[in-house]
Amino acid sequence: MADVAISEVDGWPRGEDLKDLTEYALAQGAEGYDVHEVRLCGCAECGGSVFGIHGDLENQAAKRVCRGCGSEHFIADSGEYWDDTRFGIMVCECDGDGDEEDFNVAVGYSLYADRGGIRAIAITSRCVACGRLGYWDDWMIRSDELRLLDLA
């Protein structure tokens, strides 16, 4: 893609916009597998594209919280594994104070060869403040539930 502008700043990948986040998600893979589909996250309630990210890495669950309206959206099948007492927040090193930052979020999906199911997912992000591209987590799905493609 000629219009992708991923650069490196202080050893970290940096993107200018959502196209860069899509390219980054494709390049990262998911659980060691190629990513075949990338879904940019958008709020189903207000259409916003800026989120806080909450995750329970041990249970492999994540949700995004819309900065525009406060709606919470579980990513893929995360709602089945979510534990409100065990989550952490995603932060960016640009701020340094440990407070939750604002991110654009994309979910990369690795599909089986016949495209009949999802092998794994990866959650990637772009810090709105500094453009730093990051990788939150990935995990195996191993499911034929293609509806999870729409739960980014």
N, C-alpha and C positions, 0 to 999 in steps of 0.2 A: 504494500500500500504506500503510495508516494506521499500521501497527505498525513501519514502517521508521524508524530514528532516525539518519540520516546528518546529522552536524553539521559545522561547520568550526571547527578549532582552529589558530590560528597559520597560517592560510592553507592548511591541509591538510584533506581530508575525513576524517572519523572515524566509525567505525561501532561499534555496541554488540555486535553478534552476527553470526551467519552470514546471517541474512535481509538485513542491511545489505550484506554482501559480495555477495550475489546481485544486489541492486538496483544496486549500484555497477558490477558487471560488465556488466549489461544497458545501463547508461547510457554506458559507455566505448566500446562498439563494438569492432570488430576490423578493422584495416587500412582504416578508413574506412567499413566496412559495419555495418549493424545486427547485433546479437547476438540470435539466436533461441532458443538453448539455453544454459543455464548449468549446469555440473556442479561441485558442491562436492567437493573432494578428500577422500577418506577412505582410510586405509591398508587394503589388501586382506589384510594379515597380522593386524593387531591391532584394526582399526577406529578407530584414532586419527585426530584431525583437526588436529594441530599438526605443522608441517613446517619444515625448513630448505629453502631453494630454491637450487639450483645451476643456472647457465645458461651457455651459450656463445652470446652474442648474435650473433656473426658467422655462425655456422652455424645459427642459429635453432633451438636445442635447449635443453631444460630438463628437469630432474628434481627430484623432491621427495624429501627424506629424512625418514622418520617419526621424530619425537622419542620416541615410545613404544617402538619396537622396533628402529629403525635400518634398516628396509627401504627400499630405493630403488625409486622408480617413475618411469619416463620419462613425460613428458606428450605425448600424441598420438603423432606419428611421430618424436619426438626421438631415440629409440634408434638410428635409421638414420643420424643425423647427428652423434652425440655423439663428442667428442674429449676424453679424460680429461686431456690436457695443456693445455687451453685454457679451462676453465670458471672462472667467478667465482661469488661468493656474494652473495645478496641480503641487504642490511642495512637497518635502519630508522634514520632520523635521530634518533629518540628516545634511542638509546643513545650514539651519537657516538664509539664506540671502534673501529668497523670490524669488530667481531666479528659472526659470524652470529647472527641473531635467530630467534625462533619466529613462524611465521605460520600463519593459516588461508589456504587457497588455493582459488581458483575458476578454472575455465576457461570462457570464453565462446566459443561457436561461432556463426559466421555461416554460415547454410545457403543453398544455392541456392533459387530461388523454388519449384521443384518438390519441395524438401526431399529430393532424391535424392543430395545430396553436400554436402561441407563446403567452403566458400569460404575461410574464414580462422578463426584462433583468436586469443584474447587471454588472457594469464595475469594475473590480479589477485590481490591479497592483502590480508589484514588483520593488522597486527602485534598479537600477543597481549598484549604489554606495554602499549601505548598506544592501540590501536584504530585507528591510522592506516591508511587505505585506500590502496593503491598499485597501480601498473600496472607489471608486470615487462617484458613484451614482447608483441608480436603478430607474426604472419606469415601469409602465404598458404599454404593447404594445396592447394586446387584438386584435390579428389579425391572419388571416389564411395565411398570407404571409410568408411561410417558407423560401423564398428567403433571408429573413433577417438573417437567420443563417449564410449565406455566407458573410455578411456585418459586420463582427466583427472588 
